[in-house]
Amino acid sequence: KGEAVTLNCSAKGGEGSYTYTVSYKKKTSEKWTAKQYFTENDTVTIKPAAAVDYEVCVKAKDSAGTIVKKYFTVTVK
């Protein structure tokens, strides 16, 4: 709790280069916090404030505008 968590984004397929959006929320919440919005930065650091499960959503967009997303859970103790 209170320590930085580094997320490394990557994608395969599609066309050209990729940009990434990273959002997260407490699993029990409805409100997402956007850490970055479609930038070329593929390493993102978040600092969870509570010892709970967080849902993370990473969206990757290729140069043709195709977007794919992946959800995963980060457990903070």
N, C-alpha and C positions, 0 to 999 in steps of 0.2 A: 504494500500500500504506500502510495506517495512516491514510488520510484518510477523512473522512465521505462517505457516499453517501446522498443524499436520495431517497426513493421517494415519489411522489405517487400515491395510490390514487383511483380513480373507478369508478363503475358507472352503467349506464343500464337502464331498464326496471324491472320489478318493481314493488313497492308501497312507498310511503312513503320513509322515510329509510334509510340504509345504515350498517352497522358493518363494520369490517375486521379481519382477522387477517393478520399478516405474519410469515412464518417464512423462515429461510434456512439453508443448509448448504454446506460445500465439496462440489463436484460428486462427489468420490470418497468422500464420507462417507455413512453411513446415518442419522446423527443430525441432526435438525432443531433449530434454536434458534428459539423463538418470541420475537419482538420485541414483539408486542402481541397480545391476544386479544379479538376482537370489541368494539372501541371505536369511537367516532365519529371519532377522530383519523384524518384522511386523509393526513397527511404523517408519514413515519417515516424516521428516520436510523439507518443502521447504519455500523459502522466495521470493515471487513474487516481482519484482521491478517496475512493471507498473500497473496502474489501468485499467485493461482490463480483458476480459474473457480468461481463460486458459483451455486447454484440458489436462486431466490427463489420463494416461493409466496404469492400474495395471494388471500385468500378474502373475498368480499363477501356480506353477509347483509342482505336487505331486511326491512322491518317485519313481513312475513308469515312470516318464518323460512326463506325460500328462499335457499340458499347456492350460489354459483358460485365457481369458482377458476380461476386463471391462473398458469402457471409461466413463468419466463423466466430467462435466464442473465446474470450480471454478471461481466465479465472484469476482474480486478484486476491491475495491473502494478506 
